[in-house]
C-alpha cells in the first residue's frame, strides 16, 4: 500500500482541488477527519467524498471530534465509512462505533467469532455500548442549544485573550470550526511553561491533542498549516464542554495577562533566543 498525505491551507482545511490533483485510479480509500481535534477546523467532507467516488474510491471520515457538537449526517456527508468515540460526547471511555454504508465490503481485522455481524470477533462490552447509545441520544437532544452556548463561550474566551494579552492569535480562526475548540498562540512564551502556570491555577489546557499531550514535539497540525517552529511551540489548545461556565472563561481571561507577562519577563532576562530557520 502507498499513502498520500493531503496538504492543508493555513486554516488547516483540505482543498477539494488538491484532492482532485492527487487522487489516482489506484486510490482505494480517502480518509479525512471531519473536524480537527487541535484547532477545530471542519473539513468539506461532502465535496471530498464526491471526488473520491468519481475515481471509484471509498470515503471515510473520522467524526470523533464533531459528533455531539455539530450535525453529523452520513447522507449529507456522502461517506461510506464514519467512525466516532463515546467519550467525546460524554459517554464511557473505550466505546466507539464504525458506521458502514450498506453494501460496503469490509474484511474483519479480528477473526475467530461472528460477533458484530462478523466484523469484529470478541465478546462485546455491553455496558459501554449501552452507555454510548444513551450518551448519543442525550447529546443529540441538547446539541443545538449546547452548540450555541459553547460557541458563545469560545468567542468570549478568544475575544478576551486577544484584547487582554498582546501578541496573541487564534490558529485556524478563518475556517468553520466546531464550537468547543480554540487554539491560541502566545508570542515569546513557551507553551509548556504557560501550560504549567495555568495548571497551578487549576486551569487545564493542552499543547496539542489529548492523544499526544505527553510529547514535547511541535504540533504536526500547526506545522502542516505552514506555521514557523516558534509558533508551533507557543500555542495552546483550550477545550470547552457542557460543564464549562462563563465564570470559568472569565477567570481564564483574568489570569492570562499577568501569567504571560511574567513568563515573557523571564524570557527577556534569559537573553535572546536562537531564531529558527523554519
C-alpha positions as CSV (number, residue, x, y, z in Angstrom):
1,X,0.0,0.0,0.0
2,X,1.1,3.6,-0.6
3,X,-0.3,6.5,1.4
4,X,-0.5,10.1,0.1
5,X,-0.8,12.8,2.7
6,X,-3.1,15.6,1.6
7,X,-1.8,19.1,2.3
8,X,-3.8,21.7,4.1
9,X,-4.0,25.5,3.9
10,X,-3.2,28.0,6.7
11,X,-6.6,27.3,8.3
12,X,-6.0,23.6,8.3
13,X,-8.5,22.8,5.6
14,X,-8.1,20.2,2.8
15,X,-8.8,21.7,-0.5
16,X,-11.1,19.6,-2.8
17,X,-8.9,20.8,-5.7
18,X,-5.8,19.4,-4.1
19,X,-7.5,16.1,-3.6
20,X,-8.6,16.1,-7.3
21,X,-4.9,16.7,-8.3
22,X,-3.5,13.9,-6.1
23,X,-6.1,11.1,-6.3
24,X,-5.5,8.4,-8.9
25,X,-7.4,5.5,-10.4
26,X,-5.4,3.3,-7.9
27,X,-6.7,5.1,-4.9
28,X,-8.8,2.7,-2.8
29,X,-9.7,4.9,0.2
30,X,-9.7,8.6,1.1
31,X,-9.8,9.3,4.8
32,X,-10.2,12.8,6.2
33,X,-11.2,13.8,9.7
34,X,-14.5,15.7,9.9
35,X,-13.2,18.2,12.5
36,X,-9.6,18.7,13.7
37,X,-9.0,17.9,17.3
38,X,-6.4,20.6,17.9
39,X,-7.8,23.6,16.1
40,X,-11.4,22.6,15.5
41,X,-11.4,23.2,11.7
42,X,-14.3,21.5,9.9
43,X,-13.4,19.8,6.6
44,X,-15.5,19.9,3.4
45,X,-16.3,16.2,3.6
46,X,-19.2,16.1,1.1
47,X,-17.1,17.7,-1.6
48,X,-14.2,15.4,-0.9
49,X,-16.4,12.4,-0.9
50,X,-17.8,13.3,-4.3
51,X,-14.3,13.5,-5.7
52,X,-13.4,10.1,-4.1
53,X,-16.4,8.5,-5.6
54,X,-15.7,9.9,-9.1
55,X,-12.5,7.9,-9.0
56,X,-14.0,4.8,-7.5
57,X,-12.5,5.2,-4.1
58,X,-14.3,4.8,-0.7
59,X,-14.6,7.8,1.6
60,X,-14.0,7.5,5.3
61,X,-14.3,10.3,7.9
62,X,-13.2,10.4,11.5
63,X,-16.1,12.2,13.2
64,X,-14.7,11.7,16.7
65,X,-14.3,15.4,17.3
66,X,-17.5,16.5,15.7
67,X,-20.1,14.0,16.8
68,X,-22.3,15.5,19.5
69,X,-21.1,19.1,18.8
70,X,-22.4,19.7,15.2
71,X,-24.8,17.8,13.0
72,X,-23.3,14.6,11.6
73,X,-25.5,13.2,8.8
74,X,-23.9,10.4,6.8
75,X,-26.2,11.0,3.9
76,X,-25.3,14.7,3.7
77,X,-21.6,13.9,4.1
78,X,-21.8,11.2,1.4
79,X,-19.3,8.9,3.1
80,X,-19.0,5.2,3.0
81,X,-17.4,4.9,6.5
82,X,-17.7,7.0,9.6
83,X,-16.0,6.4,13.0
84,X,-16.8,8.0,16.3
85,X,-16.0,7.6,20.0
86,X,-18.3,7.8,23.0
87,X,-16.1,9.7,25.4
88,X,-16.2,12.8,23.1
89,X,-19.9,13.2,23.8
90,X,-19.7,12.3,27.5
91,X,-20.2,8.6,27.1
92,X,-18.0,5.9,28.5
93,X,-14.3,5.7,27.5
94,X,-13.3,2.7,25.4
95,X,-16.5,2.5,23.4
96,X,-16.6,3.5,19.7
97,X,-18.6,2.9,16.6
98,X,-17.9,2.5,12.9
99,X,-20.8,3.3,10.6
100,X,-20.6,1.3,7.3
101,X,-22.7,2.1,4.3
102,X,-24.8,-0.8,3.3
103,X,-23.1,-2.7,0.5
104,X,-19.6,-1.7,1.5
105,X,-17.4,-4.8,1.7
106,X,-15.3,-5.0,4.9
107,X,-12.9,-7.7,6.0
108,X,-12.5,-8.1,9.8
109,X,-9.2,-7.4,11.5
110,X,-10.0,-9.7,14.4
111,X,-11.3,-13.1,13.5
112,X,-12.5,-16.2,15.3
113,X,-16.0,-15.3,16.1
114,X,-19.1,-14.0,14.4
115,X,-19.7,-11.0,16.8
116,X,-20.9,-7.7,15.5
117,X,-22.1,-9.0,12.2
118,X,-18.9,-10.9,11.5
119,X,-16.9,-7.7,11.5
120,X,-15.1,-7.9,14.9
121,X,-14.6,-11.1,16.9
122,X,-14.7,-10.9,20.7
123,X,-17.2,-10.5,23.5
124,X,-19.0,-7.2,23.3
125,X,-18.7,-4.7,26.1
126,X,-22.5,-4.4,26.6
127,X,-22.5,-1.7,29.4
128,X,-20.2,0.5,27.3
129,X,-22.3,0.0,24.2
130,X,-25.5,0.9,26.1
131,X,-23.8,3.9,27.7
132,X,-22.7,5.1,24.3
133,X,-26.2,4.8,22.9
134,X,-27.7,6.8,25.9
135,X,-25.0,9.4,25.6
136,X,-25.6,9.8,21.9
137,X,-29.4,10.3,22.5
138,X,-28.7,12.9,25.2
139,X,-26.1,14.7,23.1
140,X,-28.4,14.8,20.1
141,X,-31.3,16.2,22.1
142,X,-29.2,19.1,23.6
143,X,-26.8,19.6,20.7
144,X,-28.3,22.7,19.1
145,X,-28.7,24.7,22.3
146,X,-25.3,23.5,23.7
147,X,-23.5,24.3,20.4
148,X,-24.8,27.9,20.6
149,X,-23.9,28.3,24.3
150,X,-20.4,26.8,24.0
151,X,-19.6,28.7,20.8
152,X,-20.5,31.9,22.7
153,X,-18.1,30.9,25.5
154,X,-15.4,30.1,23.0
155,X,-15.9,33.5,21.3
156,X,-15.8,35.3,24.6
157,X,-12.6,33.5,25.6
158,X,-10.9,34.4,22.3
159,X,-12.0,38.0,22.3
160,X,-10.9,38.3,26.0
161,X,-7.5,36.8,25.4
162,X,-6.8,38.8,22.2
163,X,-7.9,42.0,23.9
164,X,-6.0,41.4,27.2
165,X,-2.8,39.8,26.0
166,X,-0.7,41.5,23.3
167,X,0.9,39.2,20.7
168,X,-1.8,36.6,20.6
169,X,-3.6,35.0,17.6
170,X,-6.2,32.3,17.1
171,X,-4.9,29.5,14.9
172,X,-7.4,28.5,12.2
173,X,-9.8,31.3,13.1
174,X,-10.9,32.0,9.4
175,X,-12.3,28.5,8.9
176,X,-15.6,27.0,10.0
177,X,-14.9,25.3,13.4
178,X,-16.6,23.1,16.0
179,X,-17.9,25.3,18.8
180,X,-15.8,23.9,21.7
181,X,-12.2,24.1,20.5
182,X,-9.8,27.0,20.1
183,X,-6.1,27.1,19.6
184,X,-4.3,30.3,20.6
185,X,-0.6,31.3,20.1
186,X,1.2,33.5,22.6
187,X,4.3,35.3,21.2
188,X,7.5,34.9,23.2
189,X,6.0,32.3,25.6
190,X,6.8,28.6,25.6
191,X,3.5,26.7,25.6
192,X,4.8,24.2,28.1
193,X,5.6,26.9,30.6
194,X,2.2,28.5,30.2
195,X,0.5,25.2,30.5
196,X,2.2,24.5,33.8
197,X,1.4,28.0,35.1
198,X,-2.2,27.6,34.2
199,X,-2.3,24.1,35.7
200,X,-1.1,25.6,39.1
201,X,-4.2,27.9,38.9
202,X,-6.5,24.9,38.3
203,X,-6.9,25.6,34.6
204,X,-6.5,22.5,32.3
205,X,-5.2,23.2,28.8
206,X,-3.0,21.3,26.3
207,X,-0.3,21.8,23.8
208,X,-1.9,19.6,21.3
209,X,-4.4,16.8,21.1
210,X,-5.1,14.6,24.1
211,X,-3.6,11.7,22.2
212,X,-0.2,13.4,22.1
213,X,-0.3,15.6,25.2
214,X,2.7,13.8,26.7
215,X,5.1,14.7,23.9
216,X,7.3,17.8,23.6
217,X,7.3,17.6,19.8
218,X,5.8,20.6,18.0
219,X,2.2,20.1,16.8
220,X,2.2,18.3,13.5
221,X,-1.1,20.0,12.8
222,X,0.3,23.5,13.1
223,X,3.4,22.5,11.1
224,X,1.2,21.2,8.3
225,X,-0.5,24.6,8.3
226,X,2.8,26.2,7.5
227,X,3.5,27.9,10.8
228,X,7.1,28.5,11.8
229,X,8.6,26.4,14.6
230,X,8.3,29.1,17.2
231,X,4.6,29.5,16.6
232,X,4.0,25.7,16.9
233,X,5.8,25.8,20.2
234,X,3.9,28.7,21.8
235,X,0.3,27.6,21.0
236,X,-2.2,26.1,23.5
237,X,-5.5,24.3,22.9
238,X,-8.4,25.4,25.1
239,X,-11.4,23.0,25.1
240,X,-14.9,23.8,26.3
241,X,-17.8,21.5,27.1
242,X,-21.2,21.0,28.6
243,X,-19.9,21.7,32.1
244,X,-18.0,24.9,31.1
245,X,-19.3,28.2,32.5
246,X,-18.9,31.9,31.8
247,X,-17.4,32.3,35.2
248,X,-14.6,29.9,34.3
249,X,-14.0,31.6,31.0
250,X,-13.8,35.0,32.7
251,X,-11.3,33.6,35.2
252,X,-9.0,32.4,32.5
253,X,-9.2,35.8,30.7
254,X,-8.4,37.5,34.0
255,X,-5.4,35.2,34.8
256,X,-3.6,35.2,31.5
257,X,-2.3,38.7,31.2
258,X,-0.2,38.6,34.4
259,X,1.0,35.0,33.8
260,X,2.0,35.7,30.2
261,X,3.7,39.0,31.2
262,X,5.7,37.2,33.9
263,X,6.8,34.4,31.5
264,X,7.8,37.0,28.9
265,X,9.8,38.8,31.6
266,X,11.7,35.6,32.4
267,X,12.4,35.1,28.7
268,X,13.9,38.6,28.4
269,X,16.1,38.0,31.5
270,X,17.4,34.8,29.9
271,X,18.6,36.7,26.9
272,X,17.8,36.4,23.2
273,X,16.7,33.0,22.0
274,X,18.1,31.4,18.8
275,X,16.0,32.1,15.8
276,X,14.6,29.1,14.0
277,X,15.4,28.8,10.3
278,X,12.0,27.1,9.6
